Amino acid sequence: MPLVFTLAFRNLFHDRLRFVATVVGIVFSIVLVTVQMGLYLGFGRTVTTMIDHASADLWIVPRGTKCFEDPSLLDARERYRALSIEGVAEAIPVVIGFADWRMPSGATTPVFVIGTDLRSGGLPPWDLVEGRIEALSTPRAVAVDRSYLERLGISGMGATAEIRQQLVRVAAVTSGIRSFTTTPFVFMDVDRARSHTGIPSAKTTYFLVRLSPGADLTRVRGQLASKISDAEVLTPVEFRERSRTFWLFSTGAGAALFAGALLGVIVGTVIVAQTLYSSTKEHLNEFATLRAIGSSRGYIYKVIVWQALLSAVIGFSIAALIGWAIVRLTAETALPILITPGLIAGLFSLTIVMCIASAIAAIVQVTRIDPATAFTR
Amino acid sequence: MSEPVIEAVNVAKVLGSGAEAVAALRGVSLAVSCGELTLLMGPSGSGKTTLLSILGCMLTPTEGTVRVCGQSTDGAGPEDLALLRREHVGFVFQSFHLFPTLSAADNVRLALDVRGEPSRSAKARSREALARVGLSHKISAFPRELSGGEQQRVAIARAIVGNPSIILADEPTAALDGENGQAIMKILAGISREQGRGVLIVTHDPRLLPFADRIVHIEDGRLVGEERGAAGPDMNSRKSYRG
């Protein structure tokens, strides 16, 4: 083992209380950043879950639509204009809207209705654990997620309730389709969705466009944009990005998450810098001796940087374990914390950079060491 | 006498500035040669340690020239001086300055590690150096497990492991009892005579006189006299320094 590493290691562990304080600082900082960034990623994925699961090459959306949950409407007859364009195989209407769900007990709770043409399979529910998609075509049939059964005041398959004074019956149950707004999703046929949300039969929220095999997406998109009034034609990627941008940045949610992450980085950097600085100060005599026996400044910097790196690796490892536990705990919540391999790599890099940056104050202090003090102590 | 390994020529050093400026050294010239053990003696505040620091390339003189193995330190920057120290000078300090978290062997190896010596050969040389000062059996001991005399021997091993041309020692026996002090001086004298290195020791302890080849006296920043020591070739010669 290189002696410079041994020296750094022993310096670090020599004062265990200070070492614990350093590691706690790093762990606190990295866990905070992990949670904030994990929430950011989880939120970013949750707000686009419907777009991610829709089967479409293009989306026709009302002009100015900011996100999937936007309540603006299109003229349903535009569907025929869309179908008249060469290369368009299908234009599947999707209707969304909020409604009140009346439980068997008489209590009500808001729900978010998603209606689609079930035969075309534009945006049907996924991850079914009970029932079948086909069953949703039967009168009054709806699909709900099992995580919301209690909230909806029902027991599960076959249970009944009312939306807009109309009876509905649970014909399929999904698992894991959760809304970041915590308002339960209720899937049903598009026509009944209009009826349950009060949207006129001549209106729709979106059209999901599927292209014919070999059709030129750019050309079809251009023609759709020119033929359909008061609408925009977006690729799924564009719509996803627009929704994500709206929820994360226009609402301030993303900024709050980033601010929290930044706070974590600042707190961590300050704590690590303070402990490294005081550790260096305590070992200043030893560093002066090193300098006196001819060590270059670079050698001493290496000792300090190794101390910082060791702190970073140990702190990150503990933070990663805590982060993993938090991910497990939030996996079934409405807003799960999402940790990706990229985020882990980024957090590790951040920890290293944070600890190295923290070492700068200590390094500056060492730069001023006078080797002659070795004779006067 | 052979060529000096370290030499100060008309060195002056002013410490502090303005009204607080103090002339610590005033035109000092001193040379130490290979195989010679020189004692630098003088009262507190006479400039002993300042001269040792300048000769050891830790301080730069305000005026005058310092040469280490014939190489002038004029215009040398901090890193150049550090290079001179690690290549040519070994240091022994009054309070040992061992690293409490490192074993005796690692404390010695540190002097080679700062030179970039490969770990394997550095370990072997550190063991040899500890054997030379009679501490083969304490290789793995930490400073807290060693007596004061043993700690100073580890410090000497650290000073000699890199085969420096000169050893500069600052009151190496001040923190030791008489017996340990004598043992340390025997080691330093052996280093001077058997290994042919120059040894310059700052002290005010008269018990060290029998080990000296030469004794140089300093007062108020000036060398005021020199005499041959009991161990030197001519005990009676004495030369006075002026200015």
Chai-1 contact restraints between the chains, C-beta under 6 A:
chainA,res_idxA,chainB,res_idxB,connection_type,confidence,min_distance_angstrom,max_distance_angstrom,comment,restraint_id
A,L3,B,R109,contact,1.0,0.0,6.0,A-B,restraint_1
A,L3,B,D113,contact,1.0,0.0,6.0,A-B,restraint_2
A,R10,B,T101,contact,1.0,0.0,6.0,A-B,restraint_3
A,H14,B,T101,contact,1.0,0.0,6.0,A-B,restraint_4
A,E286,B,F99,contact,1.0,0.0,6.0,A-B,restraint_5
A,T289,B,H97,contact,1.0,0.0,6.0,A-B,restraint_6
A,A292,B,F91,contact,1.0,0.0,6.0,A-B,restraint_7
A,I293,B,F91,contact,1.0,0.0,6.0,A-B,restraint_8
A,I293,B,A111,contact,1.0,0.0,6.0,A-B,restraint_9
A,G294,B,A82,contact,1.0,0.0,6.0,A-B,restraint_10
A,G294,B,R85,contact,1.0,0.0,6.0,A-B,restraint_11
A,G294,B,R86,contact,1.0,0.0,6.0,A-B,restraint_12
A,G294,B,V114,contact,1.0,0.0,6.0,A-B,restraint_13
A,S295,B,V114,contact,1.0,0.0,6.0,A-B,restraint_14
A,S296,B,A82,contact,1.0,0.0,6.0,A-B,restraint_15
A,Y299,B,V114,contact,1.0,0.0,6.0,A-B,restraint_16
A,P371,B,M58,contact,1.0,0.0,6.0,A-B,restraint_17
A,A372,B,S53,contact,1.0,0.0,6.0,A-B,restraint_18
A,A372,B,M58,contact,1.0,0.0,6.0,A-B,restraint_19
A,A372,B,L59,contact,1.0,0.0,6.0,A-B,restraint_20
A,A374,B,F93,contact,1.0,0.0,6.0,A-B,restraint_21
A,A374,B,H97,contact,1.0,0.0,6.0,A-B,restraint_22
A,F375,B,T49,contact,1.0,0.0,6.0,A-B,restraint_23
A,F375,B,S53,contact,1.0,0.0,6.0,A-B,restraint_24
A,F375,B,D170,contact,1.0,0.0,6.0,A-B,restraint_25
